[in-house]
Amino acid sequence: MFTPSRLILARKRRRLTSKGLAELVGVSPVTISRIEKNKNPPDDGTLEAISKALGFPKTFFSGDDLEDLPKESASFRSLSSMTARERDAALSAGSLAYLFADWVEDRFNLPTPVLLDLSHERTPSNAAQELRQHWGLGERPIGNMLRLLESKGIRIFSLSENTRTVDAFSCWRNTTPYVFLNTFKSAEHSRFDAAHELGHLVLHKHGGTHTGGKSAELEANAFASAFLMPEMDVLATVPVVSNLDQLIRIKKRWGVSVAALAYRLHKLGILSDWQYRSFCIRINKRGYRTEEPNGIDREESVVWKKVFAELWTDQITKSRVATELSLPLDELENLVFGLVAYAAPKRDGANGGASPNLRVV
């Protein structure tokens, strides 16, 4: 049995057109088109060539149809700069993440989602404050953003896209929220991306959510800023700003970039318009948009670290999991790359969120 939709997914994952794949396989574009339209299943030789060209095992193309991520249901931060191929590749990675997530949830009890629908809130800042109160965070800085989100039932995956044009995206899959982070970015950027996507999940769950365009992106940005840098804590810590170096020293408190902190201080009225413009110019001149000063350690996933550790006790390796799912090993690793690459940080109480509840089924 050959499943054409799996061929289309694998081709998009490799950012190939039908014509591009045909050239690699050594057949005509019409042949690939007829295979994808389920008019002519490939013979053994063609399937072998397709498997080699795409780097997917032959068994991958004979499984059930995979669940699609419609582009309308996913929030992409950089739609204006992202090409259609980059978007389709990211969405295809999401489908593979669903496949892996289902495999894991058949074997483990993962945390149950405890998010709120905050679309009724008057402002994104109010929504951020309400969610903080609901989660018992108060006004304290968040020690570990990924650990917090995982403990609240959000499934976190990585996107190893090696491009700056795909920031992150999120979506709801029935009642389960998913966030995909581009680990090509700095640790500070990833934290802000995670908070930004949390904003989409709680503010824009219903009614064509992520097609809200620029206004939805601005709302998610405002939510992330307020969630990571609560007003009362910022005002108490930075009542007056004298120079940019002061921000570079203090930004670690909230785990954000110097640009994000300057923006928040401007919105709170601590930086005047003139000061903010001056700081932005200096940030650009010093190259801080691409090379973050006084950087923080990259956060890691607690859930995936625990899952792989538990599997290893039964001598189940990542290679074996990939084989069971008929996935290339690199695709499985890409889904958790940058999320389990470092030793788990020590618990720091409510600041970082409780460790996710993970039990073997």
C-alpha positions as CSV (number, residue, x, y, z in Angstrom):
1,M,0.0,0.0,0.0
2,F,1.4,3.4,-1.0
3,T,0.2,6.6,0.6
4,P,0.5,9.6,-1.7
5,S,-0.1,12.2,1.0
6,R,3.1,10.9,2.8
7,L,5.1,11.5,-0.3
8,I,3.7,15.1,-0.6
9,L,4.6,15.7,3.1
10,A,8.2,14.3,2.7
11,R,8.7,16.4,-0.4
12,K,7.5,19.6,1.3
13,R,9.7,18.8,4.3
14,R,12.7,18.8,2.0
15,R,11.5,22.0,0.4
16,L,11.2,20.5,-3.0
17,T,8.7,21.1,-5.8
18,S,7.3,18.2,-7.9
19,K,9.7,19.2,-10.6
20,G,12.7,19.3,-8.3
21,L,11.9,15.8,-6.9
22,A,11.4,14.5,-10.4
23,E,14.9,15.7,-11.4
24,L,16.4,13.9,-8.4
25,V,14.5,10.7,-9.0
26,G,15.2,10.7,-12.8
27,V,11.6,10.7,-13.9
28,S,9.3,13.2,-15.5
29,P,7.4,15.8,-13.5
30,V,4.2,14.2,-14.9
31,T,5.2,10.9,-13.3
32,I,5.6,12.5,-9.8
33,S,2.3,14.4,-10.3
34,R,0.4,11.2,-11.1
35,I,2.0,9.4,-8.1
36,E,0.9,12.2,-5.8
37,K,-2.6,12.2,-7.2
38,N,-2.8,8.5,-6.6
39,K,-3.3,7.7,-10.3
40,N,-0.1,5.6,-10.7
41,P,1.6,4.0,-7.6
42,P,5.3,3.9,-8.0
43,D,7.1,0.7,-9.0
44,D,9.8,-0.7,-6.7
45,G,12.6,1.0,-8.5
46,T,10.9,4.4,-8.5
47,L,10.0,4.1,-4.8
48,E,13.6,3.2,-4.0
49,A,14.8,6.3,-5.9
50,I,12.2,8.5,-4.1
51,S,13.2,7.2,-0.7
52,K,16.9,7.9,-1.5
53,A,16.2,11.4,-2.9
54,L,14.1,12.4,0.1
55,G,16.0,10.6,2.8
56,F,12.9,8.9,4.2
57,P,12.7,5.1,4.6
58,K,10.5,3.2,2.1
59,T,8.2,2.1,5.0
60,F,7.4,5.7,5.7
61,F,5.4,5.9,2.4
62,S,3.1,3.0,3.3
63,G,1.7,4.2,6.6
64,D,-1.7,5.8,7.3
65,D,-2.4,9.4,6.2
66,L,-0.8,11.8,8.7
67,E,-2.7,14.6,10.3
68,D,-2.1,17.9,8.5
69,L,-1.5,21.3,10.1
70,P,-3.6,23.7,8.1
71,K,-1.7,26.9,7.6
72,E,-4.8,28.8,8.8
73,S,-4.6,27.1,12.2
74,A,-0.9,27.9,12.9
75,S,0.5,31.3,14.1
76,F,3.7,32.2,12.2
77,R,5.6,35.2,13.5
78,S,7.4,36.0,10.2
79,L,4.9,35.5,7.5
80,S,6.0,38.5,5.6
81,S,9.6,37.2,5.2
82,M,8.9,33.5,5.0
83,T,8.6,31.8,1.7
84,A,5.9,29.3,0.9
85,R,8.5,26.4,0.9
86,E,9.7,27.4,4.4
87,R,6.2,27.6,5.7
88,D,5.3,24.2,4.1
89,A,8.5,22.6,5.5
90,A,7.6,23.9,9.0
91,L,4.0,22.6,8.8
92,S,5.3,19.2,7.6
93,A,7.6,19.1,10.7
94,G,4.4,19.7,12.7
95,S,2.7,16.7,11.2
96,L,5.8,14.6,12.1
97,A,5.6,16.0,15.7
98,Y,2.0,14.9,15.9
99,L,3.1,11.4,14.9
100,F,5.8,11.3,17.6
101,A,3.5,12.9,20.2
102,D,0.9,10.2,19.7
103,W,3.5,7.5,20.0
104,V,4.7,9.1,23.3
105,E,1.2,9.6,24.7
106,D,0.4,5.9,24.1
107,R,3.2,5.1,26.6
108,F,3.3,8.0,29.0
109,N,0.9,10.3,30.9
110,L,1.9,13.8,29.9
111,P,0.7,16.9,31.8
112,T,-2.9,17.9,31.1
113,P,-3.3,21.4,29.6
114,V,-4.5,24.1,32.1
115,L,-4.7,27.2,29.9
116,L,-7.4,29.9,29.9
117,D,-9.4,31.4,27.1
118,L,-8.5,35.1,27.6
119,S,-9.9,36.4,24.3
120,H,-12.3,38.5,26.4
121,E,-9.6,40.5,28.1
122,R,-9.5,44.2,27.3
123,T,-5.8,44.3,26.7
124,P,-3.0,41.7,26.2
125,S,-1.3,43.0,29.4
126,N,-4.5,42.3,31.4
127,A,-4.6,38.8,29.9
128,A,-0.9,38.2,30.9
129,Q,-1.6,39.4,34.4
130,E,-4.7,37.1,34.7
131,L,-2.8,34.1,33.5
132,R,0.0,34.8,35.9
133,Q,-2.5,34.9,38.8
134,H,-4.2,31.7,37.6
135,W,-0.9,29.9,37.6
136,G,0.2,31.4,40.9
137,L,3.2,33.3,39.5
138,G,2.5,36.7,41.1
139,E,4.9,39.3,40.0
140,R,8.1,37.2,40.1
141,P,10.4,36.6,37.1
142,I,10.0,33.3,35.4
143,G,13.1,31.1,35.9
144,N,12.5,28.6,33.2
145,M,9.9,29.4,30.5
146,L,9.9,26.0,28.8
147,R,9.6,24.1,32.1
148,L,6.6,26.3,33.0
149,L,4.8,25.8,29.7
150,E,5.4,22.0,29.8
151,S,4.1,21.8,33.3
152,K,0.9,23.5,32.1
153,G,0.4,20.9,29.4
154,I,1.8,22.6,26.3
155,R,3.7,20.3,24.0
156,I,7.0,22.0,23.0
157,F,8.9,21.0,19.9
158,S,11.9,22.5,18.1
159,L,12.3,23.6,14.5
160,S,15.8,23.1,13.3
161,E,15.2,25.1,10.1
162,N,18.6,26.9,10.1
163,T,17.0,30.1,9.0
164,R,16.0,33.3,10.7
165,T,12.8,33.8,8.7
166,V,10.9,31.1,10.6
167,D,10.7,32.3,14.2
168,A,8.1,30.0,15.8
169,F,4.5,29.0,15.6
170,S,1.8,27.5,17.7
171,C,-1.5,25.7,17.2
172,W,-4.3,23.9,19.0
173,R,-4.8,20.3,18.2
174,N,-8.3,19.6,19.6
175,T,-7.7,20.4,23.3
176,T,-3.9,20.2,23.3
177,P,-1.7,23.2,22.6
178,Y,1.5,22.9,20.7
179,V,4.4,25.3,20.4
180,F,7.2,25.0,17.8
181,L,10.4,27.0,18.5
182,N,13.2,27.8,16.1
183,T,16.4,26.8,18.0
184,F,18.5,28.7,15.5
185,K,17.7,31.8,17.5
186,S,19.3,33.1,20.7
187,A,18.2,31.7,24.1
188,E,16.6,35.1,24.9
189,H,14.7,35.1,21.6
190,S,13.4,31.6,22.1
191,R,12.1,32.6,25.6
192,F,10.3,35.5,24.0
193,D,9.0,33.4,21.2
194,A,7.6,30.9,23.7
195,A,5.8,33.7,25.6
196,H,4.6,35.1,22.2
197,E,3.1,31.8,21.2
198,L,1.5,31.4,24.6
199,G,-0.2,34.7,23.9
200,H,-1.6,33.3,20.6
201,L,-2.8,30.2,22.4
202,V,-4.8,32.1,25.1
203,L,-5.8,35.2,23.1
204,H,-6.6,33.8,19.7
205,K,-8.0,30.3,20.1
206,H,-11.3,30.8,18.4
207,G,-12.6,32.4,15.2
208,G,-9.9,32.3,12.6
209,T,-7.4,33.0,15.3
210,H,-4.1,33.1,13.6
211,T,-5.3,34.8,10.4
212,G,-5.5,38.0,12.4
213,G,-2.4,39.3,10.7
214,K,-0.4,42.2,12.1
215,S,-2.9,43.0,14.9
216,A,-2.7,39.5,16.3
217,E,1.1,39.6,16.2
218,L,1.1,42.9,18.0
219,E,-1.2,41.5,20.7
220,A,0.9,38.4,21.1
221,N,4.0,40.6,21.4
222,A,2.4,42.8,24.0
223,F,1.3,39.7,25.9
224,A,4.8,38.2,25.9
225,S,6.3,41.5,27.1
226,A,3.9,41.8,30.0
227,F,4.1,38.1,30.9
228,L,7.9,37.9,31.0
229,M,8.4,41.4,32.5
230,P,5.5,42.1,34.9
231,E,4.9,45.8,35.5
232,M,5.3,46.0,39.2
233,D,8.5,44.0,39.2
234,V,10.0,46.1,36.4
235,L,9.0,49.4,38.1
236,A,10.5,48.3,41.4
237,T,13.7,47.1,39.8
238,V,14.4,49.8,37.2
239,P,12.7,53.1,38.4
240,V,15.3,55.1,36.4
241,V,17.6,54.3,33.5
242,S,20.8,56.3,32.9
243,N,22.5,54.3,30.1
244,L,22.3,51.2,27.9
245,D,24.9,49.3,29.9
246,Q,22.5,49.4,32.8
247,L,19.9,47.4,30.8
248,I,22.6,44.9,29.7
249,R,23.4,44.2,33.3
250,I,19.8,43.9,34.5
251,K,18.2,42.0,31.6
252,K,19.2,38.6,32.9
253,R,16.6,39.0,35.7
254,W,13.8,38.5,33.2
255,G,15.8,36.4,30.6
256,V,15.0,38.7,27.8
257,S,17.0,40.6,25.1
258,V,18.2,44.1,25.7
259,A,16.0,45.2,22.9
260,A,12.9,43.6,24.5
261,L,13.7,45.2,27.8
262,A,14.1,48.6,26.3
263,Y,10.8,48.2,24.5
264,R,9.1,47.3,27.8
265,L,10.6,50.2,29.6
266,H,9.4,52.5,26.9
267,K,5.9,51.2,27.1
268,L,5.9,51.6,30.9
269,G,7.0,55.2,30.5
270,I,10.4,54.7,32.2
271,L,12.2,55.5,28.9
272,S,11.1,58.6,27.0
273,D,10.6,58.6,23.3
274,W,14.0,60.2,22.8
275,Q,15.8,57.8,25.1
276,Y,14.1,54.8,23.4
277,R,15.1,55.9,19.9
278,S,18.7,56.6,21.1
279,F,18.9,53.1,22.7
280,C,17.6,51.4,19.6
281,I,20.2,53.1,17.5
282,R,23.0,52.0,19.9
283,I,21.6,48.5,20.0
284,N,21.8,48.3,16.2
285,K,25.2,49.8,16.0
286,R,26.6,47.4,18.6
287,G,25.2,44.4,16.7
288,Y,23.0,43.4,19.6
289,R,20.1,42.4,17.3
290,T,22.1,39.4,16.2
291,E,24.7,38.9,19.0
292,E,23.0,39.2,22.4
293,P,25.3,40.7,25.1
294,N,25.4,39.1,28.6
295,G,23.6,36.1,27.2
296,I,21.7,33.4,29.2
297,D,21.9,29.6,28.9
298,R,19.4,28.0,26.6
299,E,16.5,26.4,28.3
300,E,15.7,22.8,27.7
301,S,12.7,20.5,27.7
302,V,12.0,18.5,30.9
303,V,9.4,16.3,29.3
304,W,11.5,15.1,26.4
305,K,14.5,14.6,28.6
306,K,12.4,12.4,31.0
307,V,10.8,10.5,28.1
308,F,14.1,9.6,26.5
309,A,15.7,8.7,29.9
310,E,12.7,6.4,30.7
311,L,12.9,4.8,27.3
312,W,16.6,4.2,27.7
313,T,16.0,2.2,30.9
314,D,14.2,-0.3,28.6
315,Q,17.0,-0.1,26.1
316,I,14.8,1.9,23.7
317,T,17.0,4.3,21.7
318,K,16.1,7.2,19.5
319,S,17.1,5.1,16.5
320,R,14.6,2.4,17.6
321,V,11.8,5.0,18.0
322,A,12.6,6.4,14.6
323,T,12.4,3.0,13.1
324,E,9.1,2.2,14.8
325,L,7.7,5.5,13.3
326,S,9.3,4.9,9.9
327,L,11.1,8.3,10.3
328,P,14.6,9.4,9.4
329,L,16.6,9.6,12.6
330,D,17.5,13.2,11.8
331,E,13.8,14.2,11.6
332,L,13.1,12.8,15.1
333,E,16.2,14.5,16.5
334,N,15.2,17.8,14.8
335,L,11.9,17.8,16.8
336,V,13.8,17.9,20.1
337,F,17.1,19.4,19.0
338,G,18.1,22.2,21.3
339,L,15.5,21.2,23.8
340,V,17.4,18.3,25.5
341,A,21.0,19.2,24.5
342,Y,22.0,20.3,28.0
343,A,21.9,18.9,31.5
344,A,18.6,19.6,33.3
345,P,18.8,22.8,35.4
346,K,18.1,22.5,39.1
347,R,14.6,23.2,40.3
348,D,14.1,26.7,41.4
349,G,10.6,26.5,42.8
350,A,7.6,28.3,41.4
351,N,9.9,30.7,39.7
352,G,10.5,28.2,36.9
353,G,7.3,26.2,37.2
354,A,6.9,22.8,38.7
355,S,8.5,19.9,36.8
356,P,5.9,18.3,34.5
357,N,4.1,15.2,35.8
358,L,5.3,12.4,33.6
359,R,4.3,8.7,34.2
360,V,4.7,5.6,32.2
361,V,1.3,4.2,31.1
